[in-house]
């Protein structure tokens, strides 16, 4: 039987791999040559241009994806923004006792997600979109819900086995 410490180390390793996946798929999604070209153009004007193209209007992008669903990769973008962050909602309470409650998990998720969006805003490695924050947080919320359901059934099974 595996020790608690070994399980935690495996879980921490998986979380590290997950974070690298998020960085690669969300922040560093373009080929390295393109990212290097973007980095060479970093000036104050480029940052200000990012502010001009950012979406600060809630539901603007979501509405656009629904209206133009026949012409855009809407489902991929909407579902992808949710699914990528489901594991975050599961990992946080599994790894950090302070995230056992939904409020703490969602606050931690929100801080990480807003950090990613702000990095995209100021680096030009993506586009800031408030709808992405909403969808990413929804994914994390769903992950936390899944964590709670699994925990409930696991505890129920353990109580049954103890009898």
C-alpha positions in Angstrom: 0.0 0.0 0.0 1.3 3.5 -0.9 2.0 5.9 1.9 0.2 9.2 2.2 3.4 11.1 1.6 4.1 9.2 -1.6 0.5 9.8 -2.9 0.9 13.5 -2.2 4.3 13.6 -4.0 2.7 11.9 -7.1 -0.2 14.3 -6.9 2.1 17.3 -6.6 4.0 16.0 -9.7 0.8 15.6 -11.6 -0.2 19.2 -10.6 3.2 20.5 -11.9 2.7 18.7 -15.2 -0.8 20.2 -15.4 0.5 23.7 -14.8 3.1 23.2 -17.5 0.3 22.0 -19.8 -1.8 25.2 -19.0 1.2 27.4 -19.7 1.9 25.7 -23.0 -1.7 25.6 -24.2 -2.8 29.0 -23.0 0.2 31.3 -22.8 2.8 29.7 -25.1 0.3 28.4 -27.7 2.1 29.9 -30.7 5.3 28.5 -32.2 8.5 29.6 -30.5 9.5 31.7 -33.6 6.3 33.6 -33.5 6.6 34.2 -29.7 10.2 35.5 -30.2 8.9 37.8 -32.9 6.2 39.1 -30.6 8.7 39.6 -27.8 11.0 41.6 -30.2 8.1 44.0 -30.8 7.5 44.7 -27.1 7.2 48.5 -26.7 4.9 50.7 -24.8 2.7 51.1 -27.9 2.3 47.3 -28.2 1.1 47.1 -24.6 -1.3 49.9 -25.2 -2.6 48.2 -28.4 -3.3 45.2 -26.2 -5.5 47.3 -24.1 -7.4 48.5 -27.2 -8.0 44.9 -28.4 -8.9 43.5 -24.9 -12.4 42.5 -24.1 -13.6 44.0 -20.9 -17.3 43.5 -21.6 -18.8 40.4 -20.0 -20.5 38.0 -22.4 -19.3 39.9 -25.5 -17.1 37.0 -26.8 -19.5 34.3 -25.6 -22.3 36.0 -27.5 -20.2 36.3 -30.6 -19.3 32.6 -30.5 -23.0 31.8 -30.2 -24.1 34.1 -33.0 -21.4 33.1 -35.4 -21.2 29.4 -34.4 -21.5 28.3 -38.0 -18.4 30.3 -39.0 -16.1 30.1 -35.9 -14.6 27.3 -33.9 -17.1 28.3 -31.2 -17.6 25.0 -29.5 -13.9 24.3 -29.3 -13.2 27.7 -27.8 -16.1 27.8 -25.3 -15.7 24.2 -24.2 -11.9 24.4 -24.2 -11.9 27.4 -21.9 -13.9 25.4 -19.4 -12.4 21.9 -19.7 -8.7 23.1 -19.4 -9.4 24.4 -15.9 -11.5 21.5 -14.5 -8.4 19.8 -13.1 -7.4 23.0 -11.3 -10.7 22.8 -9.2 -9.7 19.2 -8.3 -6.0 19.7 -7.6 -6.3 22.7 -5.3 -8.4 21.0 -2.6 -6.4 17.8 -3.0 -3.1 19.5 -2.5 -3.8 22.4 -0.1 -5.8 22.1 3.1 -6.7 25.8 2.9 -8.6 25.0 -0.3 -10.9 22.4 1.1 -13.8 24.8 0.9 -15.3 26.1 -2.3 -14.6 29.8 -1.5 -10.8 29.2 -1.1 -10.6 27.0 -4.2 -12.4 29.6 -6.3 -10.4 32.5 -5.0 -7.1 30.6 -5.7 -8.4 29.7 -9.2 -9.6 33.3 -9.9 -6.2 34.7 -8.9 -4.3 32.2 -11.1 -6.7 32.8 -14.1 -6.6 36.6 -13.8 -2.8 36.4 -13.6 -2.8 34.4 -16.9 -5.1 36.9 -18.6 -3.1 39.9 -17.3 0.1 38.3 -18.6 -1.6 37.9 -22.0 -2.7 41.5 -21.9 0.8 42.9 -21.2 2.9 40.4 -23.1 0.9 40.3 -26.4 1.2 36.4 -26.2 -2.6 36.3 -26.3 -5.6 38.5 -25.8 -7.2 39.6 -22.6 -10.8 38.5 -22.4 -13.1 38.8 -19.4 -15.2 36.0 -20.8 -12.2 33.7 -20.6 -12.0 34.5 -16.9 -15.6 33.6 -16.5 -15.3 30.3 -18.5 -12.1 29.3 -16.9 -13.6 29.9 -13.4 -16.6 27.8 -14.4 -14.3 25.0 -15.3 -12.5 25.2 -12.0 -15.9 25.3 -10.2 -17.0 22.2 -12.1 -13.7 20.5 -11.1 -14.3 21.4 -7.4 -17.8 19.9 -7.7 -16.4 16.7 -9.2 -13.8 16.6 -6.4 -16.6 16.9 -3.8 -18.7 14.2 -5.4 -15.8 11.8 -5.6 -14.8 12.5 -2.0 -18.4 11.9 -0.9 -18.6 8.5 -2.5 -15.1 7.6 -1.4 -16.0 8.4 2.3 -19.3 6.5 2.0 -17.4 3.4 0.7 -14.8 3.7 3.5 -17.6 3.8 6.1 -19.2 0.7 4.5 -15.9 -1.1 4.6 -15.3 -0.3 8.2 -18.5 -2.1 9.3 
